[in-house]
Amino acid sequence: MSQKLNLGWLGAVAMGVVLSAVAQEKPADFATQVPLSVTGEGPWYRLELPLNVQLNARQTDLSDVRVFNAVGEVQAYALARESARSNETRTLNEVKWFPLYSSLDATETAPSVRVQSNTNGTLVQVQPSSQLEAGEEELRGWLLDASSIKAPLQQLVLDWISERDGFQRFTIEASDDLQHWQSWGEGQVARLTFSDERVEQHEVNLPGQSARYLRLLWITPHSAPTLTSAQLQSANIRSLPLPLVWSQALAGSSVKAGEYTWQLPMGLNVERVQVELSQPNSLAPVSLAGRRDSSLPWQSLGSGLLYRLTQDGQDVVQNQLQLSGQIVQQLKLTVDERGGGLGDQAPTLKFAVRATQLVFLARGPGPYTLVVGNSTAKAANLPLSTLIPDYSPAKLPTLGRAKVDVGAVVSNAATEKRLATTDTQWKTFGLWAVLLLSVLFLAAMAFSLLRKPPAKS
């Protein structure tokens, strides 16, 4: 009991110190103000910060975010900004795969099979439910045994042999009992050859859920290949990552053929990009680089194959690249022009970052206002365990909810001008201070030399 009281007392002291440090701040000190509406049980409320509001911040780490009540009192708050990769451990697992056959004239969506498994659910044998004569059977797809994997499935990695190169498109379904199947969407892998080089795509992203079995059914059955390897990447997640949020389309520029650059509004932990492929039948092996500032060298962020191709009257599109989530403010895409390129004009680009969640402790009368945009504000956020004394990840979904009224965003032009002027004044003052100190230093050196007695001859 005494330990809990001590922790609560320390949390109250820490909260008091933070609040007193920012007590002189007012909403008018920030360039952007957004009204909040709250629902549910308080006094704690959680808010997902929209990306367009975050981009009004003057500081990359969101040190200039605050919440005020109706009488202008600042509220204690915490920020949750974990990236997906910071809280998971990924493992690549080899799994068994079993062919799924059906008769050539079968009308059912999925082949009917008989399955033999051992006591822990591991598949031993998979056979058609009825005997098929040679020449009457058709390979429809594959059944993967993931029963030994206890963590959520993040990615499927396949290798195969086929009579011809091209795309392999299939549906993905998941089950825990081989009776009830849940759709996980479509998958697509590819093996292409152009300009005497081979380009291959083996990975398919999965929704990050657990399942004991996966069923892959080829969309055009006669093209189902023979698998030579099947792997599933799983992740032990310590806490559920926040969802990704996507930006608006960002215009780019191009200074030479096959090279495109984009300037982001601020330094951001980018985890995915989507490149516009406006022209049908586009194929582009690409590499992506990034940096935080134009004075720094470019760093490789990854590579991949982007395409928009027409197959069976439908567009087959792969226009996304997955990144590690490091902070970048500039992006550069280099395209292998032998695939036809992406044109002279830079395509638009969208980027995705992990959502940021703000939790605040409501104190005083509402309504409450979120403010952002002050380059001189100091960080004032608390750890969640301090803001909520008995905090646990399971408690977060039970908190009240706050929502941003995006249509009521107020930009204070006078404040922006004042902040810009203040920033300029501080820079000017700093420059003059450096010059003055330099002059004083030179004067001191000269005075010291004048006082020095002449050397004896």
N, C-alpha and C positions, 0 to 999 in steps of 0.2 A: 504493500500500500504506500509506504513512504517513498519507494522508488518512483511510483506513478505520480505522486504529488510533486516530487522533485523535478520529474520530466515536464509536468504541466507548468510548474513555476518557471523553469528555464525557457519553455516555449513562450510563456507570457512575457518574460523579460525580453527575449529576442524580438517578439512581435512589437513590443513597445519601443525598442530601440529603432527598428526599421520605420515605424510610423512617425516617430519624432523626427527622424532624419529627413523625411519627405513632407512633413507637416506644412511647410511653407509653400509647397507647390499648389498651384491652382489650375483648373481646367484650361484657363486662357493661356497657360504656359505651353500648351501643346497644339500642334498645327491641325490635327484632325480629331473630331469628336463624334462619337457614335452612340445613340441611345440604346439601352438594353431593356429587354423585357424578361421577367423571371417567372417561372412556374415551378410547382412542386414545393417540397418542404425544405426550408433553410435550416440554419443560417448560412450554410455553404452552398454555393452555386457554381456549376461548371459550364464553361463556355468554349465552344470550338471556334477559334479565330479564323474567319474567312481569309483566304490568301490575299484578296484585294485590299483588306484592311491592314494585314501585316506589311504589305509593300509600301504603306505610308510611313513606316517606322524609319527613323534616322539612324538606328543602330542595329547591326546584324543580329545581335543576341537578344533583341527586344527589351533592352534595358529601359527604353522610354515608353513602356506600356504602363498605364495606370487605370484604376477604376475609382470614380468619385460618386458620392451620394448626392442627394438633392441640395444639400447645403454646402457642397464643395469640400467635404471631408474625404481624404484618401482612404481606400479600403485595403486591408491586408490581402495579399494574393500569392499564388504559386503558379509556376509554369511547368507543363509537362511537354517536353520536346524530344523524347527519345526517338532515334531512328530505328528502323526495323532490324538492322544488322547489329545494333549495339546490345540487343537483348536476346540473341538466339545463337545456337551452335548447330551448324549444318553437318550432316553426314550423308555420304553417298553409299547406297546399299544395292548390291547385286540381287536381283530377284528372279525366280523361275517364271517361265512363260509357257503357255499351252495353246495350241492352235484351236480355233473355233471353226468347224466345218458345217456346211448346210448343203442340201441338195440344190441342183442348178435351178429348179423351178420353185424353190421355197418362197413363200410369201410373207412369213413372219419377219419382224424387224431384227430380232436376235436369234441365233441358232439355239435349238433346244439340245442340251447336253446332259450327260450323266457325270457326276463328280464323285471321286473318292478322296477322302481326306483322313488324316490321323486325328487323334484326340485333341490336339491343340489347334486344329484348324488348318494345318499345312496341307496344301493340295498334293496328292500323290498321282492322280490320273484324271484326265478329262476326255470324255469320248462323246460322239454324237448319240442322242437318245435312241435313234433308230439306225439300223445297219445300212450303210451306203455302199453301193457297188463302185468299183473303180470306174472313173470317168463320169460318175454322177455327182461327185462331191466338189464343192467350191470353198476355197479358203475365204472366210468372211472377216476374220480378225484374230485377236489374241486375248487370252485371259492371263493377267499378271497376279501373282501371289505375293501380297504385301503383309501377310498375317504376322510376320516376325517383327515388323516395324511398329513401334508404339508411339512414335511422334508424328505430328502433322506432316503431310506430304506437300513439298514445295515445287518440285520439278521432276519431270520425266525425261530420261535420256535414252534414246533408241539408236541401234545400229541394225542394218538390214542389207540384204542382197536382193536385187530386182533385175529384170531383163532390160529395163531402160531407166535412164536418169529422169528426174522430174520431181514433182511434189507428191508427198504422201499425206492425204487428208483423211482424218478419222474422227469419230465421236468418242468421247471419254465418259464412262459411267463408273460409279463407285458403289460398293456394297459391303456389308458386314456379314451377310448370311447367304449370299448367292441367290437369294429369292427376290429381294427388294433392291431396286437399282435407282440411284440418283444421278441425274445428268450433271457432268462437270464441263459441259461445253464441247468445243471442237479442238483438236490438235492438228499440227501441221509440221512436218519435217521435210527436208529437201536435199537433193544431191544434183548439182548442176555443173555443166562444163561449158566454159566459154574462153576463147583466146588461149586454148591449150592449158587452162588452169581449172582446177576443180574447186567448187564452192559448196560447202556442206553445212546444213543446219540440223543438229541432232536433238536440241533441247525444246521442251514444251513446258510452259509454266502451269502449275496446278494451283488450286484455290487455297492451299494451306489448311486443309482439313484432314482428319484421320479417316482411314478406310482399310479394311482387310484385303479387299480384292478390287482390281481395276479391270474393266472390260473395254477393249479398243476395237471398234467396228469400222472398217473402211467404208467411206461414203460411196465409192464405186467398187463393189466387191471383187470384180475380176482383176483389180490392180493391187490387191493386198500382197505385200512382199513377204519374204521369209525373214523373220527376225534372227539376228545373230547375237544380240546383246540387249538386255533391258535393265536399266538402273533407275532407282527412285531416290531423289534427294529429300531427306527429312530434316526437320528443325526442331530442336528442343527449345521452346520459347518460355522464358522466365516470366514474361508478362505480355499480354496481347498488344501488339503494336497499334498505334493510331492509324487510321486509313490514309491513303494518299489523296492529295488534293491537286487538281490540275489548273494551270494558268490559262489565261487567254492566249490566242495565237500571237507570236512574237515575230516581227519582221526582221530579216537578216540582211547581210550584205555579202558581196563577192568581189574580191579584187583580182582573182585569177581563176581560170577554168578548173572546175572540180574541187574548189575550196570555198566554204561558206562559214561565216561567223555571225554570232548573235551576242548582244549585250543584254544581260539580265538587269532588272531594276536595282538589285542589291546582291550581296553575297548570300547564297542560299545552299542548303544541303540537298542538292538535286539527286533524286533516286531513279528517275526515268525521264526520257525525252520521247516525243512523238514528232516525226518529220512529215510534213505535208508531201504527198505524192500525187500531184495534180494530173499527171499524164498517165493514161492507161499503158500497160506493158512497159513499165519502168522496172529496171533491175540494177541495183547498186550495192556492190560490196563497199563498206564504209568503215572508217575509223574516226573516233570522237576524242577530242582533247579539250582540256579546260584549264583555266587559271583564275586567280582571284583579282589580278591587276595586270594592266598592259605592260608593266615594267618587269613582270615575271615570265619565265619560260613556260611554254605549253607543257602540260603533263597528260600522258595518255590515260583515258578513262575507259576505253573498251573499243570493241569492233563488232561488226555484225553484217548481216545481209538484209537490205531493205528492198521490198518489191511490191508492185501492184500489177498483177497479171490476170488475164481473162482465161478462165477454164470452165468449160461446159456452160458458157453464157453467163458466168458469175465472176465478179472481181474477187481475187484472192490477194489479201493485203497483209503485209508485215511491215509496219512502219515505226516500231518502237525499239529503243535500246535501253537496257537496264544498267544503272550505274551504282556506284558504291555508297553514295550519299555524302561525299566530301563537299566542302564549301567551294563553290565556283561563282564567278560573276560574268565570265566570258566563256563561250563555247565555240569550238571550231570543228566542222565536219569535213573530212577529206574523202572524196569519192573516187573510186577506181573508174576512170572514164571508159574503160573497155566494155563496161556493161551498158553503155549508152548515156550515162550521166543523169543529172537531174535538171539540165537546162542552164541557160545563162543567168536567169534571175534566181536569187536565193529563195528557197522555199521557206514558208513560215514554220515555226517550231513552237510546240507547247512543252512545258516542263512540269514535272510532278514532284512535290515535296511532301514529307510526312506532316500530317495535320498537327497544329499546336493547340494544346488545351490549356485554358486558364481557369483556375479555381479561386474564387474570392470569398471572403467572410463578410457577409452583409452586416453593416453597422450604421445606425442612423436611418433617417427617412429616405425612401425611394422617391422617384425613379433613379436608376443608376446609369452612369455614363462611362463608356470606355473611351479613353483618349490615347493618342499615340502621336509621335513626331516631335522630338526634342533632342537635339544632338548633344546637349550638355547634361541631361538627366543621368543620375547614377542608378545602378541596379538596385531594385527594392523588393524583388521577389524572395519569398521564403521557401524552404523545403516543404513538400507536402506533409511530412511527418511532424513539422512544427506548426503548420497552419491548422492541421487536423490532428489533435493529440493521439487518438486511437486509430490512426489511418492504417488501412490495408488496401491492396488493389481491389479486393472484392467490394469495398465500400464506395469506390468511385462512382459506379453506375447508380447508386442509390441517392446520390446528392441531387438537389434541385437543379433545374436547367435554366440557363440564361441564353438568350438569342440576340443576335445583332440585327437591327433594322437597317439593312444595307442601303435601302432607298433614302434613309434620312442621314446619311453621312454628311457631316458639316466640315468643310475645309475653311479654316480661319486664315484668310489671306493676310490680315494685319499681323497675326502671330507668326506666320511663315516669313514675312518680310522682316519682322523684328528679330526672329531667331537667326535669319541669314545675316542681318546687320550685326547682331551680337557676335556671331561666329567670326565674321570678317574683322570686327573690332578686336576680338581676342587674338586673332592671328597677327593683326597689325601691331598690337601691343607686344606680343611675343617677339616679333621681328625687331622692333625698336629696342626691346630689353636686351636681346642678344647683341645688337650693334653697340648699345651703351656699355655693356659689360666688356666687349672687345676693346672699345676705346679706353676704358678705365684700366684694363690689363696692359695695353700698350703704354699708357701714361705711367703706370707703376714701373714697368720695365725701364722706361727712359729715365725716370727719377732715380732708380737704383743704379743705373750706369753713370749718371752724373755725380752721384755721391761716392762712387768707387774711387779710392785714391789712385793716382797715376802709378804705373809700374816703375820700379826703380831700374835705372840703366846700369 
